C-alpha cells in the first residue's frame, strides 16, 4: 500500500478499529464491502484510497477493500471518512447510527 500514512499510523488505526469498533467494521463490510453474509470483520490496512479488511464469510476469511469517498491526505481525515462509511452503512441497513461522541 502506498500513501501518506506511515506504518505506525496504519497499525494504530487498525488496532483502534479492531479493539473499539469491530461491529462498525462489520456493518461497513456487509454493506459497502459487498459481503452481506459476513460474520466478522478485522481491519488489516489502509492507504489514501481505501481501507482493507479480513472478513469472515461462511467460516472462510476473505480480503475486502472498501474505497474511501475521496483520496485522504491527512491522518485526521481517516476518522472522518470511517464515520461517514459507518453512517452510510447504517443508512443502507435502515439502522440508526450511534450519536457522535
C-alpha positions as a printed Julia matrix, in Angstrom:
101×3 Matrix{Float64}:
   0.0     0.0    0.0
   1.19    3.47  -0.76
   0.06    6.77   0.57
   0.54    9.47   3.12
   0.21    7.27   6.2
   3.22    5.81   7.99
   3.08    2.15   9.04
   2.66    3.1   12.72
  -0.4     5.23  11.85
  -1.94    2.39   9.84
  -1.27   -0.05  12.69
  -2.8     2.32  15.26
  -5.94    2.89  13.17
  -6.38   -0.85  12.59
  -5.83   -1.63  16.26
  -8.4     1.03  17.27
 -10.96   -0.25  14.75
 -10.47   -3.86  15.84
 -10.45   -3.14  19.57
 -13.17   -0.48  19.74
 -15.23   -0.63  16.54
 -15.4    -4.25  15.37
 -19.17   -4.1   14.94
 -18.85   -0.89  12.9
 -16.3    -2.59  10.64
 -18.68   -5.5   10.18
 -21.53   -3.18   9.16
 -19.23   -1.38   6.72
 -18.07   -4.66   5.16
 -21.58   -6.08   4.94
 -22.86   -3.06   3.02
 -20.08   -1.03   1.42
 -17.79   -4.05   1.09
 -20.36   -6.21  -0.64
 -20.27   -9.03   1.92
 -23.81   -9.22   3.38
 -23.16  -12.7    4.84
 -20.07  -11.59   6.78
 -19.98  -12.59  10.43
 -16.7   -10.91  11.4
 -14.52   -8.13  10.04
 -11.0    -7.18  11.04
  -9.22   -4.05   9.76
  -5.88   -5.02   8.23
  -4.67   -1.87   6.49
  -5.43    1.37   4.73
  -3.99    3.81   2.28
  -5.11    7.12   0.82
  -7.77    5.44  -1.33
  -9.43    2.91   0.98
  -9.42    0.53   3.9
  -8.59   -3.18   3.88
 -10.38   -5.79   5.96
 -10.2    -9.53   6.54
 -13.83  -10.63   6.56
 -15.22  -13.99   7.66
 -17.9   -15.33   5.31
 -19.17  -18.89   5.8
 -16.18  -19.63   8.07
 -13.7   -18.52   5.4
 -11.65  -15.35   5.75
 -11.63  -13.24   2.59
  -9.98   -9.89   1.84
 -12.26   -6.9    1.33
 -11.3    -3.41   0.25
 -13.71   -0.56   0.9
 -12.83    2.56  -1.08
 -12.99    5.96   0.53
 -15.29    8.61  -0.96
 -12.21   10.68  -1.8
  -8.43   10.47  -1.53
  -7.18   11.12   2.02
  -4.05   13.13   2.62
  -4.03   13.7    6.4
  -4.49   11.45   9.41
  -7.42   13.5   10.75
  -9.37   12.61   7.62
  -9.28    8.89   8.43
 -11.69    9.2   11.36
 -14.0    11.48   9.37
 -14.13    9.02   6.49
 -14.65    5.95   8.67
 -17.51    7.73  10.46
 -19.01    8.61   7.06
 -18.75    4.98   5.96
 -20.35    3.78   9.21
 -23.24    6.22   8.83
 -23.75    5.25   5.19
 -23.77    1.57   6.18
 -26.37    2.24   8.88
 -28.49    4.19   6.42
 -28.39    1.36   3.86
 -29.41   -1.13   6.54
 -32.11    1.12   7.98
 -30.35    1.28  11.34
 -30.0     4.43  13.43
 -26.32    5.35  13.86
 -24.95    5.89  17.34
 -24.77    9.54  18.35
 -21.35   11.07  17.66
 -19.34   11.08  20.82
